[in-house]
């Protein structure tokens, strides 16, 4: 076998050029909107958290940003904790809750479909994180159409 002459990586080393930005830093024009929709299973993949980070970044770029939780995505908006609500059982356990609360504190709006909340997952509106607005299932499409009418950026994601 050939000898390995490259030194091993150490904590604090950079593996990529994280400072280079290829594209301009786009900011929203006054009044621009964005909608990020989640039809994903909580804790079953990274897309729910990635979407929350994208929505937060859009909000910080000046877009009036909303999140739509529907289908299994509504489970991202329910209160969590163990042994009590709000208690973190392990590091990262309340990642979704904390990110949604941060997003709303910074002015973002979060909507959750009532049909999925009750009919699919057996929760009532009292289960939602404070600030998450429950909406009629007929509002899911209308929310998207309202954003389309104003030429908003819409990011739709689905996982099954």
LINFENLIN-V654600 format. One line per field, one symbol per residue. ss: DSSP state (a for helix, b for strand, c for the rest). A space follows every 10 residues. Layout:
BEGIN
ss = ???
END
This chain:
BEGIN
ss = cccccccccc cccccccccc cccccccccc ccbbbbbbbc ccccccaaaa aaaaaaaaaa cccbbbbbbc aaaaaaabcc cccccccccc ccccaaaaaa aaaaacccbb bbbaaaaaaa ccccaaabcc ccbbbcaaaa aaaaaaaaac ccbbbbbbcc
END
